[in-house]
Amino acid sequence: MNDERNDDLLRSRRTFLKLGAGAVAGLAAHPAAQGAAHSTSPNRADAKPNFLFLVGEGLRADELSLAGNRILQTPHLDRIGEEGMRFKNAFVVNALCAPSRATILTGLYSHTTGCLDNEHRRVPAHIPIFTDLLHEADYEVAFFGKVHVGKTLTDRHWGDYFGFDAAATNYYHPRIAQGSGGQIGEPHVYQGYVDDVVTERAVSWLLQKRERPFFCLFMFQAPHDPFYRSRRNLDLYNGVPIPKPATFDDDLKGYPGKPRAFPEANNKIGTTILGDDDPRSLEEIVKDHYAGVVNNDQNFSSLLAAIEKTGKLEDTVILLTSDHGYFLGEWRFYDKRFMHEPSIRVPLLVRYPKLVKAGTVEEKMVLNLDLAPTVLDLAGIEVPEHVQGNSLVPLLKGSEATAWRKDWLYEYYEYPEDNMVKPHRGVRTDRYKLIHYYLPPQEFELYDLQNDPAELHNLYGEPGSADLFRQLMGRLQELRKETGDVTSG
């Protein structure tokens, strides 16, 4: 990218930032939806933290031994939560790769960025991602791994870049582009397991001597389909029995209480969407997925060791999350997309001893919208007014009196594509969830999550549920208005 192009982008982003909330049509000042109190940390200009920001690929909230998984062992990833904070109720606002990653990077809803699905997956150049603002604040910023947003984010500045588009790579012979100082070359083919190759490059970068604070963004490829394993994990879980989810056979009974949108979707174990890459059995998908998570844990141990070797561990914020959750046999599904809990729940762990008490657990509902403002807040950078998430810093500090969201908006757009998951929106509160499939004929799902956490009993249309339905439907429309959602349907 030439200097003139850089200057043009910088001017457009600054204009966007100056316009603030007015740059996003229809946004209202609603703390529950947008996070009115953006900057909450003290200004630590003389002690800016470093960052290692890890994004899993379809990593479920319960795929950590820290979260109680009895098969998976993830000791290194567990350490982030054991020595920091674990958020038990972390969610994504669109459970699809590109839209979720765009939300993580911007703190904006899909309907605001325009990154609605995996086809329309570019964040407009005038909308800053948080690494743009870190770079302007004199951070060394680097990207390693799977991008899946726009033109592999090569239109942004990176001090160091080693990235690939998941659709154009290979697990064992990955095509990866690299560059430094904002100049990124053409992709080259590397030999080796993709996440291992990327980790080796990231470790080398982390070990470099530097005078400025660093931000390292690392996005895993495993365990995305086609679910290939690294050589060292090829025989992992041989002979280990995989429990069948309680709802695995419910599709044979006609999905009791579910609308037609549910059984008519294609992303089921034993179907053909991806061809030879589709999982053929519950055991196959679960074990391959688990092996991918173990590979994440192994590679993170190398990243962690590199930071420890530099002596900067206590000055570094380590954050782990995922772009979405994943069905592993619930209702015979795999993949994500639906607003059901296995799909929208993600892990969120934050370690930063200077601020976060070790071993703490937070119950409040937090969103991938909140990650961009949190990073900026921790870095002492003013959070732009247009951002639609909340900084998590008050929660990280253990502020009991912090006002927080009571509900939030979910959206999904990609249709029909191969998966045939119908577009839908929804509202989730601490207790209830309403899902609206808005294409004709419109359908609904309504759950009391307190009494029915597995979402087995759809209350929509049942006696006594009419008032609750009207209340949640009204709140859904309010959230759309508050967040500037003018999409159709």
C-alpha positions as CSV (number, residue, x, y, z in Angstrom):
1,M,0.0,0.0,0.0
2,N,1.5,3.3,-1.0
3,D,1.9,6.4,1.3
4,E,-0.9,8.3,-0.6
5,R,-3.3,5.4,0.0
6,N,-2.4,5.3,3.7
7,D,-3.0,9.1,4.0
8,D,-6.4,8.8,2.4
9,L,-7.5,6.0,4.7
10,L,-6.2,7.8,7.7
11,R,-8.1,10.9,6.8
12,S,-11.4,9.0,6.2
13,R,-11.1,7.1,9.5
14,R,-10.4,10.3,11.4
15,T,-13.5,11.9,9.8
16,F,-15.5,8.8,10.8
17,L,-14.2,9.1,14.4
18,K,-15.0,12.8,14.6
19,L,-18.5,12.2,13.5
20,G,-18.9,9.7,16.3
21,A,-22.3,8.2,16.8
22,G,-23.7,10.3,14.0
23,A,-21.6,8.3,11.6
24,V,-23.8,5.3,12.2
25,A,-27.3,6.0,11.1
26,G,-30.0,5.5,13.7
27,L,-27.9,4.8,16.7
28,A,-29.4,5.9,20.0
29,A,-27.5,6.5,23.2
30,H,-28.5,3.4,25.0
31,P,-26.0,2.0,27.5
32,A,-27.4,-1.5,27.4
33,A,-26.9,-1.8,23.7
34,Q,-23.9,0.5,23.0
35,G,-22.0,1.0,26.2
36,A,-22.3,4.7,27.1
37,A,-19.5,4.8,29.6
38,H,-16.7,3.8,27.2
39,S,-13.4,4.8,28.8
40,T,-13.3,3.6,32.4
41,S,-9.7,2.7,33.1
42,P,-7.1,5.2,34.4
43,N,-4.9,6.9,31.9
44,R,-1.7,4.9,32.0
45,A,0.2,6.6,29.3
46,D,3.5,5.8,31.1
47,A,2.6,2.1,31.5
48,K,0.7,0.8,28.5
49,P,0.2,-3.0,28.6
50,N,1.2,-5.4,25.9
51,F,-1.5,-7.7,24.4
52,L,-1.7,-11.2,23.2
53,F,-5.3,-11.5,21.7
54,L,-6.2,-15.1,20.8
55,V,-9.3,-15.9,18.6
56,G,-10.4,-19.5,18.4
57,E,-12.2,-21.0,15.4
58,G,-15.5,-22.4,16.6
59,L,-14.1,-22.9,20.1
60,R,-17.1,-23.8,22.3
61,A,-17.4,-22.4,25.8
62,D,-17.3,-25.9,27.3
63,E,-14.2,-27.1,25.3
64,L,-11.8,-26.2,28.1
65,S,-10.9,-28.4,31.0
66,L,-11.3,-25.2,33.1
67,A,-15.0,-25.1,32.1
68,G,-15.5,-28.7,33.3
69,N,-14.8,-30.7,30.1
70,R,-14.0,-34.3,31.2
71,I,-12.4,-35.4,28.0
72,L,-10.4,-32.4,26.8
73,Q,-7.3,-31.3,28.6
74,T,-6.3,-27.7,27.9
75,P,-3.8,-26.8,30.8
76,H,-2.2,-23.9,29.0
77,L,-5.4,-22.2,27.9
78,D,-6.8,-22.9,31.3
79,R,-4.0,-20.9,32.9
80,I,-5.4,-17.7,31.4
81,G,-8.6,-18.1,33.4
82,E,-6.9,-19.6,36.5
83,E,-4.6,-16.6,36.7
84,G,-7.3,-14.1,35.6
85,M,-11.0,-13.9,34.9
86,R,-13.4,-16.4,33.2
87,F,-16.6,-15.0,31.8
88,K,-19.3,-17.7,32.1
89,N,-21.8,-15.9,29.9
90,A,-20.0,-14.7,26.8
91,F,-21.8,-14.6,23.5
92,V,-21.5,-13.5,19.8
93,V,-24.1,-11.4,18.1
94,N,-23.8,-13.2,14.8
95,A,-22.5,-16.8,14.9
96,L,-20.6,-16.9,11.6
97,C,-16.9,-16.5,10.9
98,A,-16.5,-13.3,9.0
99,P,-19.3,-11.2,10.6
100,S,-18.2,-12.2,14.1
101,R,-14.5,-11.4,13.4
102,A,-15.6,-8.0,12.0
103,T,-17.5,-7.3,15.2
104,I,-14.5,-8.3,17.3
105,L,-12.3,-5.9,15.4
106,T,-14.7,-2.9,15.3
107,G,-17.1,-3.2,18.3
108,L,-20.0,-2.9,15.8
109,Y,-22.9,-5.0,14.8
110,S,-23.0,-6.8,11.4
111,H,-25.8,-4.5,10.2
112,T,-23.5,-1.5,11.0
113,T,-20.3,-2.7,9.3
114,G,-22.2,-4.3,6.4
115,C,-20.2,-7.5,7.0
116,L,-23.4,-9.6,7.1
117,D,-22.1,-13.0,6.0
118,N,-19.2,-14.9,4.6
119,E,-19.8,-13.4,1.1
120,H,-20.1,-9.8,2.2
121,R,-17.2,-9.8,4.5
122,R,-15.3,-6.6,4.1
123,V,-15.2,-3.9,6.7
124,P,-15.4,-0.6,4.9
125,A,-12.1,1.2,4.8
126,H,-13.5,4.3,6.6
127,I,-14.5,2.2,9.7
128,P,-11.4,1.8,11.9
129,I,-10.6,-1.6,13.5
130,F,-9.1,-1.3,16.9
131,T,-5.6,-2.2,15.7
132,D,-5.7,1.0,13.5
133,L,-6.1,3.0,16.7
134,L,-3.5,1.1,18.5
135,H,-1.0,1.8,15.7
136,E,-1.8,5.5,15.8
137,A,-1.1,5.3,19.6
138,D,2.4,4.0,18.9
139,Y,1.8,0.3,19.5
140,E,3.6,-2.3,17.4
141,V,0.7,-4.3,15.9
142,A,1.0,-7.7,14.4
143,F,-1.3,-10.3,12.9
144,F,-0.9,-14.0,12.7
145,G,-3.3,-16.6,11.3
146,K,-6.7,-17.0,9.7
147,V,-8.2,-13.7,8.6
148,H,-11.6,-14.3,6.9
149,V,-12.4,-10.6,6.8
150,G,-12.3,-8.7,3.6
151,K,-9.1,-8.9,1.6
152,T,-7.3,-10.7,4.5
153,L,-7.0,-7.3,6.2
154,T,-4.1,-6.3,4.0
155,D,-5.7,-2.9,3.6
156,R,-4.8,-2.2,7.2
157,H,-1.4,-1.3,8.7
158,W,0.5,-4.1,10.3
159,G,4.0,-3.9,11.7
160,D,4.3,-7.6,11.0
161,Y,1.8,-9.8,9.1
162,F,1.6,-13.5,8.5
163,G,-1.9,-14.3,7.5
164,F,-4.1,-16.3,5.2
165,D,-7.6,-16.5,3.8
166,A,-9.2,-19.8,5.1
167,A,-10.9,-20.4,1.8
168,A,-7.6,-20.3,-0.1
169,T,-5.3,-22.3,2.2
170,N,-4.5,-25.9,3.0
171,Y,-3.9,-27.5,6.4
172,Y,-0.7,-29.1,5.4
173,H,0.5,-26.9,2.6
174,P,-0.8,-23.4,3.6
175,R,-0.7,-20.4,1.4
176,I,0.4,-17.5,3.6
177,A,1.1,-13.9,2.9
178,Q,3.7,-12.1,4.9
179,G,5.0,-8.6,5.3
180,S,6.3,-5.9,7.7
181,G,6.2,-2.2,8.0
182,G,2.8,-2.0,6.3
183,Q,4.1,-3.8,3.1
184,I,2.6,-7.2,2.5
185,G,3.7,-9.5,-0.3
186,E,2.0,-12.3,-2.3
187,P,1.1,-15.6,-0.6
188,H,3.6,-18.4,-0.6
189,V,3.2,-22.1,0.1
190,Y,4.7,-23.4,3.3
191,Q,5.2,-27.0,4.4
192,G,3.8,-28.0,7.8
193,Y,0.6,-27.9,9.7
194,V,-0.9,-24.5,9.3
195,D,-1.3,-23.4,12.9
196,D,2.2,-24.8,13.8
197,V,3.7,-22.8,10.9
198,V,2.0,-19.6,12.0
199,T,2.9,-20.2,15.7
200,E,6.6,-20.5,14.8
201,R,6.5,-17.1,13.1
202,A,4.5,-15.5,15.9
203,V,7.0,-16.8,18.5
204,S,9.9,-15.3,16.5
205,W,8.1,-11.9,16.5
206,L,7.3,-12.0,20.2
207,L,10.9,-12.7,21.1
208,Q,12.1,-9.6,19.2
209,K,13.5,-6.7,21.3
210,R,11.4,-3.6,21.2
211,E,11.0,-0.3,22.9
212,R,7.3,0.2,22.2
213,P,4.3,-1.8,23.6
214,F,3.1,-4.6,21.3
215,F,-0.3,-6.0,20.3
216,C,-0.3,-9.5,18.8
217,L,-3.5,-10.7,17.2
218,F,-3.5,-14.5,16.7
219,M,-6.3,-16.3,15.0
220,F,-6.3,-20.1,14.9
221,Q,-7.4,-22.2,11.8
222,A,-8.1,-25.4,13.7
223,P,-10.6,-27.0,14.2
224,H,-12.4,-25.5,11.1
225,D,-13.6,-27.9,8.5
226,P,-12.2,-30.1,7.0
227,F,-11.0,-30.8,10.6
228,Y,-7.6,-32.1,9.7
229,R,-5.3,-32.8,12.6
230,S,-1.6,-32.2,13.2
231,R,0.6,-35.3,13.0
232,R,1.2,-35.4,16.7
233,N,-2.5,-35.6,17.4
234,L,-3.5,-38.1,14.8
235,D,-4.2,-40.9,17.3
236,L,-5.6,-38.6,20.0
237,Y,-8.8,-40.0,21.6
238,N,-8.5,-43.5,20.1
239,G,-10.8,-45.7,22.1
240,V,-12.3,-42.8,24.1
241,P,-16.1,-43.1,24.2
242,I,-18.0,-39.9,23.2
243,P,-21.3,-39.3,25.0
244,K,-24.3,-38.8,22.8
245,P,-26.1,-35.4,23.4
246,A,-29.6,-35.8,24.8
247,T,-31.1,-34.3,21.7
248,F,-29.1,-36.2,19.1
249,D,-32.1,-38.4,18.1
250,D,-34.7,-35.6,18.4
251,D,-34.6,-35.0,14.6
252,L,-35.9,-38.6,14.2
253,K,-39.0,-37.5,16.2
254,G,-39.8,-34.5,14.0
255,Y,-38.1,-31.9,16.2
256,P,-41.0,-31.6,18.7
257,G,-41.9,-28.0,19.2
258,K,-39.4,-26.6,16.7
259,P,-40.4,-24.5,13.7
260,R,-39.8,-25.8,10.2
261,A,-36.7,-23.6,9.9
262,F,-34.9,-25.9,12.2
263,P,-35.3,-29.4,10.5
264,E,-35.0,-27.9,7.1
265,A,-31.4,-26.7,7.7
266,N,-28.6,-28.8,6.1
267,N,-25.8,-28.5,8.6
268,K,-26.3,-31.9,10.1
269,I,-23.9,-34.8,10.8
270,G,-24.2,-37.4,8.1
271,T,-25.4,-35.0,5.3
272,T,-23.6,-33.7,2.3
273,I,-22.7,-30.0,2.3
274,L,-19.0,-29.9,1.9
275,G,-18.6,-33.2,0.0
276,D,-15.9,-35.5,1.4
277,D,-15.2,-33.0,4.2
278,D,-18.5,-33.5,5.9
279,P,-18.4,-35.4,9.3
280,R,-19.9,-38.8,8.9
281,S,-20.5,-39.6,12.6
282,L,-20.8,-38.0,16.0
283,E,-17.5,-39.6,17.1
284,E,-15.7,-38.3,14.1
285,I,-16.8,-34.6,14.5
286,V,-16.3,-34.5,18.3
287,K,-12.9,-36.2,18.3
288,D,-11.5,-34.1,15.4
289,H,-12.9,-30.9,17.0
290,Y,-11.3,-31.8,20.3
291,A,-8.0,-32.6,18.7
292,G,-8.0,-29.2,17.1
293,V,-8.6,-27.5,20.4
294,V,-5.7,-29.5,21.9
295,N,-3.6,-28.3,19.1
296,N,-4.6,-24.7,20.0
297,D,-3.5,-25.4,23.6
298,Q,-0.2,-26.8,22.5
299,N,0.6,-23.8,20.2
300,F,-0.5,-21.3,22.9
301,S,2.0,-22.9,25.2
302,S,4.7,-21.8,22.8
303,L,3.4,-18.3,22.6
304,L,3.2,-18.1,26.4
305,A,6.7,-19.4,26.8
306,A,8.0,-16.7,24.4
307,I,6.4,-13.9,26.4
308,E,7.7,-15.4,29.6
309,K,11.2,-15.5,28.1
310,T,11.1,-11.8,27.4
311,G,10.2,-11.0,31.0
312,K,7.0,-9.2,29.9
313,L,4.4,-11.7,31.0
314,E,3.1,-9.6,33.9
315,D,2.9,-6.5,31.7
316,T,0.8,-8.4,29.0
317,V,-2.9,-8.7,28.7
318,I,-3.7,-12.2,27.5
319,L,-7.2,-12.6,26.1
320,L,-8.9,-15.7,24.7
321,T,-12.2,-15.9,22.9
322,S,-13.8,-17.4,19.8
323,D,-15.5,-16.2,16.6
324,H,-18.6,-18.4,17.5
325,G,-19.6,-21.6,19.3
326,Y,-20.3,-24.9,17.6
327,F,-22.9,-27.6,17.5
328,L,-21.4,-31.0,18.3
329,G,-24.3,-33.3,17.8
330,E,-27.1,-31.3,19.5
331,W,-30.2,-32.1,17.4
332,R,-27.7,-33.9,15.1
333,F,-26.3,-30.5,14.0
334,Y,-22.7,-29.5,13.5
335,D,-21.5,-26.0,12.5
336,K,-23.0,-22.8,14.0
337,R,-25.4,-20.0,12.7
338,F,-28.5,-20.7,14.8
339,M,-29.2,-18.6,17.9
340,H,-29.2,-21.7,20.1
341,E,-26.8,-21.8,23.0
342,P,-24.1,-24.2,21.6
343,S,-23.8,-21.8,18.6
344,I,-23.7,-18.4,20.3
345,R,-21.8,-19.2,23.5
346,V,-18.0,-18.7,23.4
347,P,-15.2,-18.8,26.0
348,L,-13.8,-15.5,27.2
349,L,-10.7,-15.5,29.5
350,V,-8.6,-12.5,30.4
351,R,-5.3,-12.5,32.3
352,Y,-3.7,-9.3,33.5
353,P,-2.4,-9.5,37.0
354,K,-2.0,-5.7,37.4
355,L,-5.8,-5.4,37.1
356,V,-7.5,-8.8,37.4
357,K,-7.7,-10.9,40.5
358,A,-6.7,-14.5,39.7
359,G,-9.4,-17.1,39.6
360,T,-12.3,-14.8,39.4
361,V,-15.5,-15.7,37.6
362,E,-18.0,-13.2,36.1
363,E,-21.6,-14.1,35.5
364,K,-22.8,-11.0,33.6
365,M,-23.7,-11.3,29.9
366,V,-20.8,-10.0,27.7
367,L,-20.6,-9.9,23.9
368,N,-17.9,-9.9,21.2
369,L,-19.0,-6.3,20.7
370,D,-17.3,-5.5,24.0
371,L,-13.8,-6.7,23.0
372,A,-12.7,-3.7,20.9
373,P,-13.6,-1.1,23.5
374,T,-12.0,-3.2,26.2
375,V,-8.7,-3.4,24.4
376,L,-8.7,0.3,23.7
377,D,-9.7,1.1,27.3
378,L,-6.9,-1.0,28.7
379,A,-4.4,0.7,26.3
380,G,-5.5,4.1,27.6
381,I,-7.0,5.0,24.3
382,E,-10.3,6.9,24.1
383,V,-13.1,4.6,22.8
384,P,-14.8,6.2,19.8
385,E,-18.5,7.2,20.4
386,H,-19.7,5.1,17.5
387,V,-18.6,1.8,19.1
388,Q,-21.7,-0.3,20.1
389,G,-20.1,-2.4,22.8
390,N,-19.1,-1.9,26.5
391,S,-15.6,-1.8,27.9
392,L,-15.2,-4.8,30.2
393,V,-12.7,-3.0,32.3
394,P,-15.2,-2.3,35.2
395,L,-15.9,-6.0,35.4
396,L,-12.2,-6.9,35.2
397,K,-11.6,-4.6,38.1
398,G,-14.4,-6.3,40.1
399,S,-16.7,-3.2,40.3
400,E,-19.8,-4.7,41.9
401,A,-22.0,-1.6,41.3
402,T,-21.4,-1.5,37.6
403,A,-24.6,-1.1,35.6
404,W,-24.7,-3.7,32.8
405,R,-26.8,-4.8,29.9
406,K,-30.0,-6.8,30.7
407,D,-30.6,-8.0,27.1
408,W,-29.0,-8.0,23.7
409,L,-29.7,-8.4,20.0
410,Y,-28.7,-11.4,17.8
411,E,-28.7,-11.4,14.0
412,Y,-28.0,-13.9,11.2
413,Y,-28.3,-13.3,7.5
414,E,-26.5,-15.9,5.3
415,Y,-29.1,-17.7,3.2
416,P,-29.7,-19.9,1.3
417,E,-26.1,-21.0,0.7
418,D,-25.4,-24.6,1.3
419,N,-26.5,-24.7,4.9
420,M,-30.0,-23.5,4.4
421,V,-30.2,-21.8,7.8
422,K,-32.9,-19.2,7.5
423,P,-32.2,-15.6,8.4
424,H,-33.3,-14.7,11.9
425,R,-33.0,-12.2,14.7
426,G,-33.5,-12.6,18.4
427,V,-33.3,-11.1,21.8
428,R,-31.7,-12.8,24.8
429,T,-32.2,-11.7,28.4
430,D,-30.7,-13.4,31.5
431,R,-33.7,-15.7,31.6
432,Y,-35.6,-15.7,28.2
433,K,-34.8,-16.0,24.5
434,L,-37.0,-15.2,21.5
435,I,-35.9,-16.2,18.0
436,H,-37.7,-14.7,15.0
437,Y,-37.3,-16.4,11.6
438,Y,-38.7,-13.4,9.6
439,L,-38.9,-14.8,6.0
440,P,-42.4,-15.9,5.1
441,P,-43.8,-17.9,6.6
442,Q,-42.4,-16.3,9.7
443,E,-41.8,-18.6,12.7
444,F,-40.7,-18.2,16.3
445,E,-38.9,-20.0,19.2
446,L,-39.4,-18.9,22.8
447,Y,-37.5,-20.3,25.7
448,D,-37.4,-19.9,29.5
449,L,-33.7,-20.6,29.9
450,Q,-33.9,-20.7,33.7
451,N,-36.2,-23.7,33.6
452,D,-35.2,-25.0,30.2
453,P,-31.4,-24.3,29.6
454,A,-31.2,-27.0,26.9
455,E,-34.0,-25.2,24.8
456,L,-36.2,-28.3,24.6
457,H,-39.6,-26.7,25.2
458,N,-40.7,-24.0,22.7
459,L,-43.2,-21.8,24.5
460,Y,-44.3,-19.9,21.5
461,G,-48.1,-20.3,21.0
462,E,-48.6,-22.1,24.3
463,P,-51.3,-20.9,26.8
464,G,-49.9,-18.2,29.1
465,S,-47.0,-17.2,26.9
466,A,-48.7,-14.4,24.9
467,D,-47.7,-11.6,27.2
468,L,-44.0,-12.7,27.4
469,F,-43.9,-13.0,23.6
470,R,-45.3,-9.5,23.1
471,Q,-42.8,-8.1,25.6
472,L,-39.8,-9.7,24.0
473,M,-40.9,-8.9,20.5
474,G,-41.3,-5.3,21.5
475,R,-37.9,-5.3,23.0
476,L,-36.4,-6.9,19.9
477,Q,-37.8,-4.0,17.8
478,E,-36.4,-1.5,20.3
479,L,-32.9,-3.0,20.2
480,R,-33.0,-2.8,16.4
481,K,-33.8,0.8,16.6
482,E,-31.2,1.6,19.3
483,T,-28.5,-0.1,17.2
484,G,-29.5,1.4,13.9
485,D,-30.7,-1.8,12.3
486,V,-32.5,-0.9,9.1
487,T,-32.0,-4.2,7.3
488,S,-35.2,-5.7,5.8
489,G,-37.4,-8.3,7.4
